[in-house]
């Protein structure tokens, strides 16, 4: 262990807790803690854009408070306008179907197993795979910005995001004229509103692009004007923009206060110009409620809604964010003397804001939230642990329940996946979209660590319930899904008769450098299998049902974690080169999740895990890790009683552990933000405060000489 490194980044946090409850002399002044981390922007910087959002819809702005320079920010943190409902598919002229990507992969289990794969031959199959991966993709719904053209004319930028009210306040000068912009998002409608004052001209442009369908970009293709339609319909102080992109139809309702003129100034550009020195407007985005109503794109049959104005949006935003900050758990590091505590608290507060703005909706989030597209805007179910588990521990179960509810709509397609592979129950897909269609992938289709997430998160909901009646509702809502999830897990575990044990094979583990054909018994997956199957049995008891006999057999005889002659856990029982192959040590150190993300269990030896942790800490290629690897490591440290190391892990000075002015977790030039890192940070600090089942140590994840205050957090399983 490198003691000097530990001393440098240690001692940032102290929790004063007793096994999951805070011992605090007085209630935390939450507003004071939150607002001392309001982001402040003073220059045009593509990595310092800020977002307003309601969790289902988000609007990201540049230093002008609007989306004035989208191209300038496209390779940084892009200026997205995205929603849960805004999806598009290119015309499927060749009639590609999900079955076109299926291929039998023989794992010698005595039955065919059809997986959705990235098959390269024949050519039609390759094209089908490419189409199915890219469609549907999430839409950028429209860019709203000043009709400025030159970033060099922007001077004297002074921009703040008020985290407590969800309002961005932007002051700047353009071409010598002063501008003041206030920007908010309505809490109920997919609506942004802005209030602008200036001694210069005020013109706001609404611009629309054709989707790129790209793997990782801002989703805006500005040179395909003939492939989509934009039309304008106006009345006094309001207008409706109708957008048709192939078979996708949606509307933008615009209202404004004061004298202004709106007109179409280009094929896909609408300009709203004030006739005075102020302009207050709102723009509400709404999907077409009649999916077959493309014949009505003239807008003649569309009624203007009672769109919110700026004052009502601002009031609603302030109320919503005040409620958000005051509900559930909270952490205050203000009494910690070491100046480094401020950075950790900043990351905690901004991560909470980003989750509330971009990941508090009704479907699982994508890795880049509602800012820009990654993996075509689709979401990854193995990442839901990192996106959503913190809601359970921070005592915000309603926000977890909303998104976990989506799994019920995906059940039948998950059942079909299990059936075509010869298994019982449901097998949850990896990369998908609201339709729950499985995207073809040579890696994702073989992953299994997404499978137990439904059970784990349902357990968090049960624990967070406030009454017997609430607990009964959770059991009723998720009981069948927990059973079906366990059926697959039980059937997937294979009995190894010579050694009288159950093994996991024919899969790619969370450490994706390992191959499906040769991997046996990855440690994190083994630990998770045991934890979730045990939870599923407890759920049956709670529901008055008998435990499943086959499931209990797997629990009783699941393989222990394999280690080498040096007493270090292997990345898989079959991965004997774990510590000698640079490829192995340049990926997620996922084996740490076996004790950290997961509780202590009979499959592992804490002394071996402690030795493994220290080897990984000193020797792993941390420059090749991902944002969630640091909180995962912190949780392992905490469970092993290494509080100094736990804090060190959260603040390890690596590129992929960088947090921008907005709080976004920067990874690289492709992923300039990465929401699983933010969610993982919140999960780790919650368990470091409130502990876990059976833990009798006060704030076990933080050094004892740090005065950390917390309240309302729940212990981890």
Secondary structure, DSSP 8 states (H G I E B T S, - for coil): --HHHHHHH-----B-EETTEE--SS---HHHHHHTT--EE-S--TT--EEEE-SSEEEEE-TTSS-TTHHHHTTSS---EEESS-EE----TT---GGGGEEE---SSSS--EEE-----SHHHHHHHHHHHHSSEE----EEEES---GGGEEEEEEEEETTTTEEEEEEEETTEEEEEEEEE-SSSSEEEEEEEESS--EEEEE--B----SEE---BTT-GGGEEEEEEEETTEEEEEEEETTEEEEEEEEEESSEEEEEEETTEEEEEESSSEEEEEEEEEE-SSTT-GGGTTSTT--------HHHHHHHHHHHHHHHHHSS-EEE-TT--STHHHHHHHHHHHHHHHHHHHS-SSS---TTTTTSEEGGG-EEGGGHHHHHHHHHHTT-HHHHHHHHTHHHHHHHHHHHHHHHTT-SS----SEE-TT------TTGGGB-TTTTHHHHHHHHHHHH-SSHHHHHHHHHHHHHHHHHHHHHHHHHSEEEGGGTEEE-BSSB-SSTTS-TTT-B--HHHHHHHHHHHHHHHHHHHHTT----HHHHHHHHHB----B-TTS-B-SSTT-TTTTT-TTGGGS--GGGGGTTTS---TT--HHHHHHHHHHHHHHS-GGG--HHHHHHHHHHHHHTT-HHHHHHHHT---GGGEE-TT--EE-SSS-S--HHHHHHHHHHHHHHHH-BTT--STTTTS-TTS-BEEES---B-
